[in-house]
Amino acid sequence: MHRLFLAPALAVALTASLPAHARSMEKLHIADVRPETSFVTILPGQRLPLRVTDNEGHAVATNWKADGGEVAYGKNLAVWQAPLNPGPHELKATAKIGGETITRTLTAIVTVPAVKASAGSLDGYPIGHYPRGLHSDPSAEANRGTRDHYDTPNGFIELSRDNLDLPVSQHYTLGDFAGKDSWVNGHKFLFLRPKLVQKLETIISTINAEGYHAGKIDLLSGYRSPWLNADIGNTTTLSRHTYGDAADMIVADFNGDGRVNRTDAEILWNVVNKIDHTTKLTGGAGFYNPTSAHGYFIHTDTRGFIARW
């Protein structure tokens, strides 16, 4: 199979054209370290470089079509300029390698700039307040990790009833990561890092590779705005859920014995530990026992260093 890759900022493995319902989203990559995602986010009017190469790193002439915004071409490079209005747009690449026509589709989501938030609210929706920058004292809680892991989001995905089913990977849609709070004026806002989606897909594929069974792993919690995080009683101001790269995964019957119990939770826990120690998707993990409100679940994130609870 021939593959094309976008680099350095974006990489897309392009496979032979398939009907829309049969496209395998796991073949799409953001850069060369973020496979298995099918979306990128971009601010209004921002430019997205689309450099295409083959497996050997050779530039490949590619035609891009977009359902919004503008595509411009330079030497071995295409650049898509996002429109000014927020929302998702389809970018479709077509190229020929060895006489074979290859296509791939990417969703570019134009976000609502965070600077439009006022008094902790974005168009009436309560976002709350992110901590401002990092403290100079190395011992301060806000100084944990690298700066980019705690930077305030620069843009939010606007959710509506119409785009909740928009795929972001093989198994997940935007709606899977939406906060559990109420809709305001028919919309919500979401901050989602592609690296989290990649990690979830990697967890699923690893469970299956180890002889168990995992389809989509449902999420108890994805994104939580600082406002929602405080509203549910979480006292930390640095929850990874507020930074768009954390998910609480609901344990399923991975070993196929007809029951969901601690054995299944340990299967998921062990896979998360394996990925954290052997890939660049390192992060925190928490093991949660069942209560009257929920069953077993495992927290995962991509904060960049190991944390356990």
C-alpha positions as CSV (number, residue, x, y, z in Angstrom):
1,M,0.0,0.0,0.0
2,H,1.3,3.5,-0.9
3,R,1.2,6.2,1.8
4,L,1.6,9.9,1.7
5,F,2.6,12.0,4.7
6,L,2.2,15.7,5.5
7,A,5.2,17.2,7.3
8,P,6.4,18.8,9.4
9,A,3.3,20.2,11.0
10,L,0.8,17.8,9.6
11,A,1.0,14.2,8.3
12,V,-1.7,12.3,6.5
13,A,-1.4,8.7,5.4
14,L,-3.5,8.6,2.3
15,T,-5.0,5.3,1.2
16,A,-6.9,4.2,-1.9
17,S,-10.3,6.0,-2.1
18,L,-13.1,4.3,-0.2
19,P,-16.7,5.2,0.3
20,A,-17.3,7.7,3.1
21,H,-18.7,5.1,5.4
22,A,-15.7,2.8,4.9
23,R,-12.8,5.3,5.4
24,S,-10.4,4.1,8.0
25,M,-9.7,7.2,10.2
26,E,-6.8,5.4,11.9
27,K,-4.7,6.0,8.8
28,L,-4.7,9.8,9.2
29,H,-1.8,11.4,11.2
30,I,-1.1,14.8,12.7
31,A,2.7,15.2,12.3
32,D,4.5,11.9,12.3
33,V,4.0,11.2,15.9
34,R,0.2,11.6,16.1
35,P,-1.4,8.9,14.0
36,E,-5.0,7.6,14.2
37,T,-6.7,11.1,14.3
38,S,-8.8,12.7,11.7
39,F,-8.9,16.4,12.7
40,V,-6.8,19.5,13.4
41,T,-7.9,22.7,15.1
42,I,-7.0,26.2,13.8
43,L,-7.8,29.8,14.6
44,P,-9.9,31.9,12.2
45,G,-7.8,33.2,9.3
46,Q,-4.7,31.1,10.3
47,R,-2.7,29.3,7.7
48,L,-2.1,25.5,7.8
49,P,0.9,24.1,5.8
50,L,0.2,20.9,3.9
51,R,3.5,19.4,2.8
52,V,3.1,16.0,1.3
53,T,5.8,13.3,1.0
54,D,6.0,9.6,0.3
55,N,7.4,6.9,2.6
56,E,10.9,7.9,1.5
57,G,10.4,11.5,2.3
58,H,10.2,12.7,-1.3
59,A,7.8,15.5,-2.1
60,V,4.7,14.4,-4.0
61,A,2.5,16.7,-6.1
62,T,-0.9,16.9,-4.5
63,N,-4.2,18.5,-5.3
64,W,-6.1,19.8,-2.3
65,K,-9.8,20.7,-2.3
66,A,-11.5,22.5,0.6
67,D,-15.1,23.2,1.3
68,G,-14.2,26.6,2.8
69,G,-11.2,28.8,3.1
70,E,-8.5,29.1,0.5
71,V,-5.8,26.8,-0.8
72,A,-2.6,28.3,-2.2
73,Y,0.3,26.4,-3.7
74,G,4.1,26.9,-3.5
75,K,7.1,24.7,-4.3
76,N,6.3,21.2,-2.8
77,L,3.8,22.9,-0.4
78,A,0.2,23.7,-0.2
79,V,-1.2,26.1,2.4
80,W,-4.8,26.3,3.6
81,Q,-6.0,29.6,5.0
82,A,-8.9,29.1,7.4
83,P,-12.1,31.2,6.9
84,L,-13.0,33.7,9.6
85,N,-16.2,31.9,10.8
86,P,-15.8,29.0,13.2
87,G,-16.8,25.5,12.2
88,P,-15.5,22.3,10.6
89,H,-14.2,22.1,7.0
90,E,-13.2,19.1,4.8
91,L,-9.8,19.1,3.2
92,K,-9.3,16.5,0.6
93,A,-5.9,15.5,-0.9
94,T,-5.5,13.6,-4.1
95,A,-2.2,12.4,-5.5
96,K,-0.8,9.8,-7.9
97,I,2.0,7.4,-6.9
98,G,3.1,4.6,-9.3
99,G,0.0,5.2,-11.4
100,E,-2.4,4.8,-8.5
101,T,-4.7,7.6,-7.5
102,I,-4.7,8.1,-3.7
103,T,-7.0,10.3,-1.7
104,R,-7.5,11.2,2.0
105,T,-9.8,13.6,3.9
106,L,-8.9,15.7,6.9
107,T,-11.3,17.7,9.0
108,A,-10.0,21.2,10.0
109,I,-12.0,22.8,12.7
110,V,-11.9,26.5,12.9
111,T,-12.2,27.4,16.6
112,V,-13.6,30.4,18.5
113,P,-10.7,32.5,19.8
114,A,-10.4,32.3,23.6
115,V,-9.9,36.1,23.6
116,K,-13.6,36.4,22.9
117,A,-14.4,35.2,26.4
118,S,-15.4,37.8,28.8
119,A,-15.8,37.5,32.6
120,G,-15.3,33.8,32.3
121,S,-18.1,33.4,29.7
122,L,-18.0,32.7,26.0
123,D,-21.2,33.7,24.3
124,G,-23.1,33.0,27.5
125,Y,-21.5,29.6,28.1
126,P,-19.5,29.4,31.4
127,I,-15.9,28.7,30.7
128,G,-14.5,30.0,34.0
129,H,-10.9,31.1,34.4
130,Y,-7.6,29.4,33.7
131,P,-4.6,30.0,35.9
132,R,-2.5,32.8,34.4
133,G,0.9,31.6,33.3
134,L,3.4,29.8,35.5
135,H,4.7,30.9,38.9
136,S,8.4,31.8,39.2
137,D,8.8,29.6,42.3
138,P,9.8,26.1,41.0
139,S,8.0,24.5,44.0
140,A,4.7,26.1,43.1
141,E,2.0,23.7,41.9
142,A,1.4,25.6,38.7
143,N,5.1,25.1,37.7
144,R,4.8,21.3,37.3
145,G,5.6,20.0,33.9
146,T,6.4,22.0,30.8
147,R,4.8,25.3,30.0
148,D,2.8,24.1,27.0
149,H,1.0,21.6,29.1
150,Y,-0.5,24.4,31.2
151,D,-1.0,27.1,28.7
152,T,-4.5,28.6,28.4
153,P,-6.3,27.3,25.3
154,N,-6.1,29.8,22.4
155,G,-9.4,28.6,20.9
156,F,-12.4,26.5,21.6
157,I,-14.4,24.2,19.3
158,E,-18.0,25.3,19.2
159,L,-20.3,22.3,19.6
160,S,-23.9,22.2,18.3
161,R,-26.4,19.4,18.0
162,D,-25.3,19.2,14.4
163,N,-21.6,18.4,14.9
164,L,-21.6,16.1,17.9
165,D,-21.3,13.1,15.5
166,L,-18.3,14.6,13.6
167,P,-15.6,11.9,13.7
168,V,-12.2,12.8,15.2
169,S,-10.8,9.3,14.9
170,Q,-11.8,5.7,14.0
171,H,-13.8,5.3,17.2
172,Y,-14.5,8.8,18.6
173,T,-16.6,11.8,17.7
174,L,-16.6,15.4,19.1
175,G,-19.6,14.6,21.2
176,D,-17.7,11.9,23.2
177,F,-15.5,14.6,24.7
178,A,-18.2,17.2,25.5
179,G,-18.7,18.3,29.0
180,K,-21.6,16.9,31.0
181,D,-23.0,20.4,31.7
182,S,-26.0,22.1,30.2
183,W,-26.3,23.6,26.7
184,V,-26.5,27.4,26.5
185,N,-28.3,29.0,23.6
186,G,-28.0,25.7,21.8
187,H,-24.3,25.3,22.0
188,K,-21.3,24.3,24.2
189,F,-17.6,24.8,23.8
190,L,-14.8,22.2,23.8
191,F,-11.0,22.1,24.0
192,L,-9.6,18.9,22.7
193,R,-5.9,18.0,22.0
194,P,-5.4,15.5,19.2
195,K,-2.8,13.7,21.3
196,L,-5.5,12.5,23.7
197,V,-7.4,11.0,20.8
198,Q,-4.3,9.3,19.6
199,K,-3.7,7.8,23.0
200,L,-7.2,6.5,23.3
201,E,-6.9,4.8,19.9
202,T,-3.5,3.4,20.9
203,I,-5.1,2.0,24.1
204,I,-7.8,0.2,22.0
205,S,-5.4,-1.2,19.5
206,T,-3.0,-2.4,22.3
207,I,-5.8,-4.2,24.2
208,N,-6.7,-6.1,21.0
209,A,-3.1,-6.8,20.2
210,E,-2.7,-8.5,23.6
211,G,-5.5,-10.9,22.8
212,Y,-8.4,-9.2,24.5
213,H,-11.3,-7.4,22.9
214,A,-12.0,-3.7,22.8
215,G,-14.1,-1.6,20.5
216,K,-14.8,1.9,21.4
217,I,-14.1,2.5,25.1
218,D,-16.8,4.8,26.4
219,L,-15.8,7.9,28.4
220,L,-17.2,8.9,31.8
221,S,-15.6,12.3,31.4
222,G,-13.7,14.2,28.7
223,Y,-13.3,17.9,28.6
224,R,-14.4,20.0,31.6
225,S,-14.2,23.7,31.6
226,P,-12.6,25.3,34.7
227,W,-16.2,26.4,35.6
228,L,-17.6,22.8,35.3
229,N,-14.5,21.4,37.1
230,A,-15.2,23.6,40.1
231,D,-18.9,23.1,39.9
232,I,-18.6,19.3,40.4
233,G,-16.4,19.9,43.5
234,N,-12.9,19.4,42.0
235,T,-10.7,21.8,44.0
236,T,-7.6,21.6,41.7
237,T,-7.1,24.4,39.2
238,L,-4.8,22.2,37.1
239,S,-7.0,19.3,36.2
240,R,-5.9,17.8,32.9
241,H,-9.6,17.6,31.9
242,T,-9.6,21.4,31.7
243,Y,-6.6,21.3,29.4
244,G,-8.2,19.0,26.8
245,D,-6.0,16.0,27.1
246,A,-7.7,13.8,29.8
247,A,-10.4,11.1,29.7
248,D,-11.9,8.8,32.3
249,M,-12.4,5.5,30.5
250,I,-15.3,3.2,31.5
251,V,-14.1,-0.4,32.0
252,A,-15.7,-3.0,29.7
253,D,-15.7,-6.8,29.5
254,F,-12.3,-6.9,27.8
255,N,-11.6,-10.6,28.5
256,G,-15.0,-11.7,27.2
257,D,-16.1,-13.7,30.3
258,G,-19.5,-12.0,30.4
259,R,-18.7,-9.9,33.4
260,V,-17.1,-6.4,34.0
261,N,-15.0,-6.7,37.1
262,R,-11.6,-5.8,38.6
263,T,-9.9,-8.2,36.2
264,D,-11.1,-6.1,33.3
265,A,-10.0,-2.9,35.1
266,E,-6.5,-4.3,35.6
267,I,-6.3,-5.2,31.9
268,L,-7.0,-1.5,31.0
269,W,-4.7,-0.2,33.8
270,N,-1.8,-2.4,32.6
271,V,-2.2,-1.3,29.0
272,V,-2.2,2.4,30.1
273,N,1.0,1.8,32.1
274,K,2.6,0.1,29.2
275,I,1.8,2.9,26.8
276,D,3.0,5.6,29.3
277,H,6.4,3.8,29.7
278,T,7.0,2.9,26.1
279,T,5.6,5.7,23.9
280,K,5.6,9.5,23.7
281,L,2.1,9.5,25.0
282,T,3.2,9.6,28.7
283,G,0.8,11.0,31.3
284,G,-1.1,10.5,34.5
285,A,-3.3,7.6,35.4
286,G,-5.8,6.9,38.1
287,F,-7.5,3.6,39.1
288,Y,-11.1,4.1,40.4
289,N,-13.1,1.4,42.1
290,P,-16.9,1.2,41.6
291,T,-19.4,3.2,43.6
292,S,-23.1,3.5,43.7
293,A,-22.7,6.2,41.0
294,H,-20.4,4.4,38.6
295,G,-18.4,1.3,37.8
296,Y,-14.7,0.8,37.4
297,F,-13.0,3.5,35.4
298,I,-9.4,4.5,34.6
299,H,-8.2,8.1,34.1
300,T,-5.6,8.7,31.4
301,D,-4.0,11.9,30.0
302,T,-0.9,13.1,28.1
303,R,0.6,15.6,30.5
304,G,4.1,14.5,29.5
305,F,5.3,12.9,32.7
306,I,4.3,9.9,34.9
307,A,1.7,10.5,37.7
308,R,-0.2,7.9,39.5
309,W,-3.1,7.8,42.0
